[in-house]
Amino acid sequence: MFLSSDVAPSLGRSLAGNAPNVTVNMLFPGTLYGDRRNQLDLRLTKILKVQRMKAGLSFEIYNVFNGNAVLTENTTYRDASQSGWRIPTSIAPPRLLKFSVQIDF
């Protein structure tokens, strides 16, 4: 961030709305990306038929390899002592198991 007094000489005036500072991009947008997210989800289903009824037993597992890719991160830089720049704010959810039964009659 630049203070209003730093920017005023180049603008020839104060910042609009008496803003105390201005935010500037340090990198061009679209030039820095996080890690690629790869996630494998599986579903296994067994269909059982008994007379006129049909039952589907399912087992699902999400994020099989338990990857922890960063989904969102802090993109703001303040100063060296309070950086917070590129600190993850959310990561991929952990491995999840799900069992289900569907009965048609």
C-alpha positions in Angstrom: 0.0 0.0 0.0 1.1 3.5 -0.7 0.1 6.5 1.4 -1.8 9.3 -0.1 1.2 11.6 0.3 3.3 9.2 -1.8 0.8 9.1 -4.6 -0.3 12.8 -4.7 2.7 14.1 -6.6 2.2 11.7 -9.5 -1.5 12.3 -9.6 -1.3 16.0 -9.1 -4.1 15.8 -6.5 -5.1 13.9 -3.3 -6.8 10.5 -3.6 -10.5 10.4 -4.2 -12.7 10.4 -1.1 -9.7 11.3 1.1 -8.6 7.7 1.1 -5.6 7.3 3.4 -3.8 4.8 1.1 -4.0 3.0 -2.2 -3.6 -0.7 -3.0 -1.3 -1.7 -5.9 -0.8 -5.1 -7.6 2.7 -6.5 -7.1 2.1 -9.2 -9.7 0.1 -9.2 -12.9 -3.3 -10.9 -12.4 -3.3 -14.5 -13.7 0.5 -15.0 -13.4 0.7 -16.9 -10.1 -1.3 -20.0 -9.4 -1.5 -22.5 -6.5 -1.0 -26.3 -6.8 -3.1 -28.3 -9.1 -6.0 -30.2 -7.3 -6.3 -33.9 -8.1 -9.0 -35.8 -6.3 -10.3 -39.4 -6.9 -13.8 -40.3 -5.8 -15.1 -43.9 -6.1 -18.6 -45.5 -5.9 -19.2 -49.2 -5.7 -22.8 -50.5 -6.0 -24.2 -54.0 -5.7 -27.8 -54.6 -6.9 -29.8 -57.4 -5.2 -33.1 -58.7 -6.6 -35.5 -60.5 -4.4 -38.8 -61.4 -6.0 -40.3 -58.0 -7.0 -38.0 -55.9 -4.8 -34.7 -54.5 -5.9 -32.1 -53.1 -3.5 -29.0 -51.2 -4.3 -26.2 -51.3 -1.7 -23.6 -48.5 -2.3 -20.3 -47.6 -0.8 -18.7 -44.3 -1.7 -15.3 -42.9 -0.8 -14.4 -39.3 -1.6 -10.8 -38.0 -1.8 -9.4 -41.6 -1.9 -5.7 -40.5 -1.7 -6.5 -37.9 1.0 -5.0 -35.0 -0.9 -4.8 -31.7 0.8 -4.6 -29.2 -2.0 -5.1 -25.5 -1.2 -8.5 -24.2 -2.5 -8.2 -20.6 -1.5 -5.4 -18.5 0.0 -4.8 -15.0 1.2 -3.5 -12.8 -1.7 -2.9 -9.6 0.3 0.5 -8.4 1.4 0.9 -5.8 4.1 4.5 -5.8 5.3 7.2 -8.2 6.2 6.2 -8.6 9.9 2.5 -9.3 9.2 2.7 -10.8 5.8 -0.1 -13.4 5.7 0.6 -13.6 1.9 -0.3 -16.9 0.3 -1.4 -18.4 3.7 -4.2 -21.0 3.0 -7.7 -20.0 4.0 -9.2 -23.3 3.0 -8.0 -26.8 1.9 -9.6 -29.8 0.2 -11.9 -31.8 2.6 -10.4 -35.0 4.1 -11.3 -38.5 3.0 -15.0 -39.3 3.5 -16.8 -42.6 3.5 -20.5 -43.1 2.8 -22.8 -46.1 2.9 -26.3 -46.1 1.4 -29.2 -48.4 0.5 -31.8 -47.8 -2.1 -34.9 -50.1 -2.1 -37.4 -50.2 -5.0 -40.6 -52.1 -4.6 
